[in-house]
Amino acid sequence: MNKRVILASNSPRRRELMGNFGLDFEVIADNTPECVDENLTPEEIVCFLAEFKGNNVISTLDSSQDAIVISADTVVAVNDTVLGKPKDESDAEKMLLLLSDNVHTVYTGVCVKDICTKKSVVFCEKTEVFFKKLDIMEIKDYINTGEPMDKAGAYGIQNRGALFVKKICGDYFNVVGLPVCRLGEVLKKDFELYF
């Protein structure tokens, strides 16, 4: 099957993970401002935003195209508090203090849509992450690297933030931003994409 595959994401991490599939794909990012109901659960938020991003990209395409659009959104949640990307360095520090010596859950919502058939699959993957106790200088030094500023929960597990992670329960790649195993299963089973 020779379908066009589109990743609707600005994230270089998602782009890199999509490369693992060995599929030819292109990136069309959605830059529409996000607005979400704060009463939603973390699972509902990421699924809503993943679908929102995918629909925005689809609205810019010709509806007769034989294409599959993949979109995703990731948040970090501690108890009932949802952490997106930090607004500034002070916000990043607050987030990292909250994560310190604590367990949090990373939720990634994924939406896969076939433009021609209108078939759509939306799912959420979650992974528990256990942080060691961080001291304030560790946090400040990490923030000074700039790494936390574009990441949900103010850390990147695939980079220097890995130094804070004692263990995880679930899909590592989900914490990076794309649950590749589950996405691969959906692409094969529901969209007959083989790689």
C-alpha positions in Angstrom: 0.0 0.0 0.0 1.5 3.3 -1.1 -0.2 5.8 1.2 1.2 9.2 2.1 2.1 9.3 5.8 2.0 12.6 7.6 3.3 13.3 11.1 1.4 16.3 12.5 4.0 17.4 15.0 6.7 20.0 15.6 8.5 17.7 18.0 12.0 16.6 16.8 11.7 13.7 19.3 8.5 12.4 17.6 10.1 12.9 14.2 13.1 10.8 15.3 10.9 8.1 16.8 8.7 7.9 13.6 12.0 7.3 11.7 12.2 4.0 13.6 9.3 2.6 11.5 11.2 2.8 8.3 8.3 4.5 6.6 8.6 7.4 4.3 6.7 10.2 6.0 6.6 14.0 5.9 6.0 16.5 8.7 3.2 19.1 8.6 3.1 20.8 12.0 0.0 22.3 13.5 0.6 25.7 15.2 -2.9 26.4 16.2 -3.2 27.7 19.8 -4.4 24.9 22.1 -7.3 25.4 24.4 -8.6 22.6 26.6 -11.2 22.1 29.3 -9.3 21.9 32.6 -11.9 19.5 34.0 -10.8 16.8 31.7 -8.6 13.9 33.0 -5.0 13.7 31.7 -6.1 10.9 29.3 -8.9 12.9 28.0 -6.7 16.0 27.5 -4.0 14.2 25.5 -6.6 12.4 23.3 -8.5 15.6 22.7 -5.3 17.5 21.8 -3.9 14.7 19.6 -7.2 14.7 17.6 -7.4 18.5 17.5 -3.9 18.7 16.0 -4.6 16.0 13.5 -7.9 17.6 12.4 -6.2 21.0 12.0 -3.6 19.5 9.6 -6.2 17.5 7.7 -8.2 20.7 7.2 -5.3 22.1 5.2 -5.1 19.1 2.9 -7.1 17.9 -0.2 -9.8 15.5 1.1 -9.2 13.1 -1.8 -5.6 12.5 -0.9 -4.7 8.9 0.0 -2.9 9.8 3.3 -2.7 8.9 6.9 -2.2 11.6 9.5 -0.5 10.8 12.8 -0.7 13.3 15.6 0.1 13.2 19.4 0.2 15.1 22.6 2.0 14.4 25.9 1.5 15.6 29.4 2.9 14.7 32.8 0.6 14.3 35.8 1.4 14.2 39.5 -1.6 13.1 41.4 -4.3 15.2 39.7 -2.0 18.1 38.7 -1.3 18.2 34.9 2.1 19.6 33.9 2.6 20.8 30.4 5.6 22.7 29.1 7.0 25.2 31.6 6.2 28.9 30.9 9.5 30.1 32.2 12.5 29.1 34.4 10.5 29.6 37.6 7.7 27.4 36.4 10.3 24.7 35.4 11.8 24.9 38.9 8.3 24.4 40.5 7.7 21.4 38.3 11.0 19.7 39.0 10.5 20.3 42.8 7.1 18.6 42.4 8.6 15.6 40.6 11.5 15.3 43.0 11.4 12.1 45.1 8.0 11.4 43.6 6.1 9.2 41.1 4.4 10.8 38.1 2.6 9.5 35.1 3.3 10.4 31.5 0.3 10.3 29.2 0.6 10.4 25.4 -2.5 10.6 23.3 -2.2 9.5 19.7 -4.6 10.0 16.8 -4.3 8.2 13.5 -6.7 9.2 10.7 -7.0 8.0 7.1 -8.1 11.0 5.1 -9.8 8.9 2.3 -11.7 6.3 4.3 -12.3 8.7 7.3 -11.2 5.8 9.6 -9.8 7.1 12.9 -8.2 5.5 15.9 -7.4 7.5 19.1 -5.6 6.0 22.0 -3.7 6.9 25.1 -0.6 5.2 26.6 0.6 5.9 30.1 4.0 5.3 31.8 4.9 5.7 35.5 8.2 7.5 36.2 10.0 7.4 39.5 12.3 10.4 40.2 15.1 10.4 42.7 15.3 13.3 45.3 16.7 16.4 43.6 18.6 19.1 45.4 17.9 22.7 44.4 21.4 23.1 42.8 20.8 20.1 40.6 17.5 21.6 39.5 19.0 25.1 38.8 21.9 23.6 36.9 19.5 21.5 34.8 17.3 24.5 34.0 20.5 26.5 33.0 21.0 23.9 30.2 17.8 25.0 28.6 16.7 21.4 28.2 13.5 21.6 30.3 11.9 24.5 28.5 10.2 22.7 25.6 9.2 19.5 27.4 6.1 18.4 29.3 7.0 18.2 33.0 10.2 20.2 32.4 12.5 17.3 31.7 13.7 15.1 28.8 14.2 11.4 29.7 16.3 10.9 26.6 18.9 13.5 27.5 20.3 14.9 30.8 16.9 14.5 32.5 17.7 10.7 32.5 19.9 11.4 35.5 16.8 12.0 37.7 14.9 8.8 36.7 15.3 5.9 39.1 12.9 3.6 37.2 9.9 3.5 34.9 6.9 1.2 34.5 5.7 1.1 31.0 6.9 2.2 27.5 10.1 4.3 27.6 9.3 5.8 24.2 6.0 7.0 25.5 7.9 9.3 28.0 9.9 10.6 25.0 6.7 11.5 23.3 5.5 8.6 21.1 4.5 5.1 22.2 6.1 3.4 19.2 5.1 -0.2 20.0 1.4 0.6 20.4 1.4 2.9 17.4 3.1 0.2 15.3 0.4 -2.2 16.2 -2.4 0.3 15.3 -0.8 1.1 12.0 -0.6 -2.6 11.0 -3.9 -3.8 12.4 -6.2 -0.9 11.7 -4.5 0.8 8.7 -2.6 -2.1 7.0 0.7 -0.2 7.0 3.5 -2.7 7.0 7.2 -1.8 7.7 
